Amino acid sequence: MEKKSIGFGTRGTLLIIYQMLAYAGYCAFTNFPQNVMSEYYGGTTTTTLMNLFGSLIGYCVTYFIVAPNIGKIKSMKRVGIILGIVSLIVCAGICFIPPTQKVLWCICFVLVLIFTQLWGCFFVTQLIGNWFPRRKGTVMGIVTMSFPIVTGICLSLFMTHFYSVLGTSGSITVAAITAFSPYWILSLIGLIICAIWLKDFPEQCGAYRDNDKSFTPEMAQEMLMRELEARKNSCWKRSKIWGCKDWWLQAIPSSLLLACAMAFMVQIIPVLFSYGAELDVLAVPGFVLMSSGANAVLFGLSIFACFGSWLLGVLDTKYGTKTAVFITSWIMLVAGVLGIIGNVWCAVAACWCLGLFMGAASNFALSSIVRYWRAEDFPSVMSGAPPLGTVIGAAFPFIVASIASAMSYKAAFGFVGIMAIVCIVCISLFKPRGVAEYDRKLRIAAGLEPDDVLFDRLDYEKRMNAK
């Protein structure tokens, strides 16, 4: 018997790299302007408000235009590449538009938020679902390391380079172009990788799902045809998703975890700057990644976030998304409590806890669908999900910025702690068997053959985890 590969395969690895680069581009071009450039274009309240508008419009496009027609899209890869190219064009706009044209810059920034969201967070991620249906938790644990790396290490480098060039040239445009160019180039490399080496499904280019070579090409092709036909008959329509109690109980904590993480990540620099010289003791002269106290905290945040993304991704795969979300919610609660205390060292610890759950929070919305729903239902459940995550994710940066502006960042951390308690309660009430029971009712109502596939999967995982 052929030994099962534990790797991802050459093309699977290239897909992982593509997703990481797409996430890096999305994070840099939506995060950095709010963290570093906001003071020249209206402040954090303005940029987070633009973030709210752009994210909501992006979701409306996905929900009302893309989702109803997802079955008509012949190639996710091709549409993703087109959206990626458009993203790079509008991303260049926020570099070239000067501060004297604030309204035009804000419009361009909204376009950045719309197109990078559609590209990096939807169409590329759809490919991950097609290529790694059973290992998505592990894969997403790897690719979402882009968020902490870009937010921590790369934001530190961007900030240092931006202000250095700005001080030398005196031009915000020159500083933005030079500081953003590495992320623009990396995104372009990702698009080239996709164009040359990737397809919508691994079978279309001689590769294997989950890199499992025990499947012959004939078996893989037959599986692909069966799955495509099954997707046409999926009984999980958008209206049915809204009526599933357990969908909400897993969607609420998944959405709140990511929203709280991103709310602070898009303004982590103002948070750190609020402590002024108190952080200077952490600086390491001569080491660019820790050249200032703020840089040192960002560097530590990246390390913790990468570790958290990997560890919680493994826990997700081995013990289930419910367990991973429960643990992550407690980490978020610790971050909120530490931030309330207000001591500078507690604030640093809170930021590092923030890194731990930030690295993991990006995984759960996707992995929970793969874990608790059928493979053929993945596109409809993923694309037809309620707008909960997007509405919350778009609103929270503005809410946190408003709370910090009206009161303090201690109050904002308190808000995060309250949201953590909501997460703990919801995920404790979530029952994976409730999804299976609801699925059976939908199949019977749709005239499909009821079966025990989801129940058997849960029983098998329970037996494996008991060993």
Number of C-alpha atoms within 10 A of each C-alpha: 4 7 8 10 12 9 11 21 17 12 21 23 14 17 25 24 19 26 29 24 24 29 25 27 31 29 26 24 24 22 25 23 23 29 24 22 21 18 15 14 19 15 14 25 20 17 28 28 21 22 29 24 19 24 27 22 20 21 21 16 14 21 18 12 11 17 20 15 11 16 14 9 11 10 14 18 20 16 15 23 21 13 19 26 17 16 27 21 13 20 26 18 19 26 23 15 18 18 18 10 10 14 13 15 19 21 16 21 23 25 25 28 27 25 25 28 25 25 25 27 16 17 21 26 23 20 22 24 25 20 26 23 19 17 19 24 27 22 25 27 29 23 25 26 26 28 28 30 22 23 28 27 21 22 26 25 16 24 17 18 17 23 17 14 19 17 12 11 12 12 12 20 19 17 22 25 18 15 23 22 13 13 23 21 14 17 26 20 16 22 21 14 16 23 14 8 13 20 22 20 22 22 19 14 12 11 22 23 22 22 22 18 16 14 13 12 15 10 12 20 16 11 14 18 12 12 15 12 12 15 19 12 15 20 24 26 17 18 11 15 19 15 11 15 16 22 22 19 18 25 23 20 29 29 22 23 27 24 26 27 25 24 24 24 25 27 23 23 20 19 21 22 13 12 16 13 12 15 19 16 10 15 18 15 10 8 11 14 24 22 17 21 22 26 28 25 26 29 23 19 28 27 20 23 29 24 20 25 29 24 18 28 28 20 19 25 19 16 16 22 30 24 16 23 28 18 15 28 27 17 19 30 25 18 28 27 20 24 26 21 16 18 14 16 14 16 25 23 19 26 27 22 23 28 32 29 29 33 34 33 30 25 28 28 20 21 26 22 21 24 25 23 19 20 18 20 20 23 21 21 24 18 21 23 24 18 16 15 21 21 18 21 24 25 20 25 28 22 19 24 26 18 17 18 14 11 11 17 24 21 20 24 28 19 18 29 25 14 21 26 15 17 27 19 14 19 24 15 13 18 16 21 15 16 19 23 13 17 21 21 14 18 17 13 12 14 9 14 9 14 13 11 13 20 17 12 14 18 13 12 13 13 10 11 11 8 5
